[in-house]
Amino acid sequence: MDEKSLVKKVFAQNSDAYIKSTTHANVKELEKMITWTVPNKRMLMLDIATGGGHVAKKYAPYVENVIAADLTPEMLQVARTHLRDYTNIQYVVADAENLPFLDESFDLVSCRIAAHHFPNPTKFIEEATRVLKSKGTFIFVDNISSEDNELDSYVNELEKLRDPSHIRSLKVSEWKQIISHYPLTMRKEQLHKKILPFQDWVERTVKDSSQKNAVESYLLDANTKVKDYLDVKQEKEQILSFSIDEWMAMYQKEAHS
């Protein structure tokens, strides 16, 4: 099974869990996105890899229209049912690396907690830039790995053990390197720790108790450096929570010369 088919399979199986996810419904983070981007009723917005539609829901009252796009039809259907009261959200099955929209179609493009599932992040940035209007805003949020190679490797192995559709959480330096090749100017960024309640996080994607136990054992057996970085909280042999790095960055597309 290729990477994108695996992503569709995992998200189709777990669509309800993403709607209910406390991590994805984080009110403070969604409010910060609004504060940073200053949306208005003249804006046409695209939310790439909308998942449970949390970003689309948050922005809908502020903009003219939101296109909620996702690779997984089942995920979109669940989001559509969840957001049925919002009449200015449209739903489109779309690949983040091959968006079915004309050049410079959107005033605002968002992608939140999804890009670690994309096989080709460079193509994703290329497409997000292409469909964004001149002087438009791109707001990006994702889980980030450490600049330390040992920690980077561990975090991505942990994610893959829990979710086989995980491709890679990039380092901030890697994202910045990719984005530097496109006409995007950074306006604001923030790197912070995100606390993940272990049960909610692991049960969102694991198939059975043996997979869950394998993930928990992998964390319990981690060395001190890893546990300190992840701020692992545990009671005896039970993981309560841990923390990962998350990066929020806002870019503006350069004006035509």
DADAZI-V818798 format. One record per pair of residues at least 24 apart in sequence whose ideal C-beta (glycine too) atoms are under 6 Angstrom apart, sorted by the first residue. I is the first residue (numbers start at 1). J is the second residue. Records with the same first field share a line. If there is no record, write none. Layout:
I: J + J
//
This chain:
3: 119
6: 165
7: 117 + 165
8: 71 + 72
10: 165
11: 72 + 75
12: 72 + 74
14: 204 + 205
15: 74 + 75 + 78
17: 204
18: 51 + 52
19: 52 + 78 + 82
22: 200
24: 52 + 54
25: 54
30: 58
33: 139
36: 188 + 250
37: 137 + 139
39: 63
43: 107 + 108
44: 106 + 107
45: 108
46: 106 + 109
47: 110
48: 96 + 111
49: 96 + 111 + 114
52: 79
53: 79 + 83
55: 110 + 112
56: 89
57: 83
60: 86 + 88 + 89
67: 92
69: 94
71: 95
96: 124
97: 123 + 124
99: 127 + 131
101: 131
103: 130
104: 133
105: 131
106: 131 + 132
107: 133 + 136
108: 137
109: 138
110: 139
111: 140
112: 141
115: 142
116: 142 + 143 + 166 + 169
117: 165 + 167
119: 167
121: 178
122: 178
125: 178 + 179 + 182
129: 182
132: 253
134: 253 + 255 + 256
135: 255
136: 253
137: 252
138: 251
139: 250
140: 249
141: 248
143: 169 + 244 + 246
144: 169 + 172 + 245 + 247
145: 169 + 171
147: 171
151: 229
154: 226
158: 218
161: 215 + 218
162: 202 + 205 + 215
163: 205
172: 247
183: 253 + 254
184: 251 + 253
185: 252 + 254
186: 251
187: 250 + 252
188: 250
189: 249
190: 248
191: 247
192: 246
193: 243
194: 244 + 246
195: 241 + 243
196: 242
197: 241
198: 239 + 241
//
